[in-house]
Amino acid sequence: MKQTPGILLITLFCSLSVPLYAVETELTDEKKSYCMNWADRFLSIKDGQNYRENKLSAAKFPMYVELCLEHYVELRNMYKKKSQSN
């Protein structure tokens, strides 16, 4: 009888963890997709439409994706404010 509360707590914890993990994964995928698109737009404006053909410019792509992921909230808020002011 003493093990029943422990098993109940473990089962409850595991059942509550799964949906949270699914939501977190979905948000992470959304962030990654947004940041990859943002980095592509940024580099095509900065280095030209054919930036992928230039090895130095193409090497910057992962760096800009990472930069976007680090500052995701700030970027989204900045573009939201910018679109509201237009």
N, C-alpha and C positions, 0 to 999 in steps of 0.2 A: 504493500500500500504506500510506502514511502517513496517509491520510484514513480508512481503515477503523476504527481504534480510536476516532476522534472520532465517526464516525457511529454506531458501536456504543454509545458512552456516551450520546449524545443519545437514541437509541432506547430504551435501558434507562431513562434518566431519565423520558422521556415515558410509558412504560408503567407505571412505578411511581407516577407523579403522579396518574393518573386515578382509581384506587381510593381514594386518600387524599382527593381532592377530593370524591368521592361520599359518603364517610363524613362528612366535615366538613359538607357541605350537609344531610345527613340530620339531624345533631345540631343544626344551626342551625335547621332547620324545627321540630324537636322543642322547642327552647328557645323559639322564637317562639310556638308554639302554647300551650305551658305559660304563658308570660308574659301572653299575651292573655287566657287563662282566669283567671289569677291577678288581673290588673288588673280584669277584669269582676267577679269575686267581691268583691274589695277595695272597689271603688267602690259596688257594690250594698249592701254592709254599711255603709260609711261614709256615703254620701249617699242611700241608699234605693234601692228596686227600680227606680224610674223615673228613675235618674240620667241616662239617655241623653236624656231630654226636656228636662233643664236644660242650657242651653248652657255654663254655667261648669263644671258637673260633667263633661259630655261632653268638654270641652276638656282635662280632666285625664287622660283615658284614655291618649293616646300618651305622656304624661310617665311614668305608672306602668308602662307596658309597657317603656319605656326603662330605668327604674329597676330593674325586675326583671331585664332582660337584663344590666345592669351587675353585679348582685349575685346572679346565678342560683345559683351554687354555695352561697353562704351561705343563701339562702332554702330551697333543697332540703334542706340539712343541718338547718336549724332545724325545718322541718316533719317531717323524718324523726325527729329526736330527740323532738319533741312527740308524735308518734303512738306511739312506743315507750314513752313514759312513761305513756300512758293505758292 
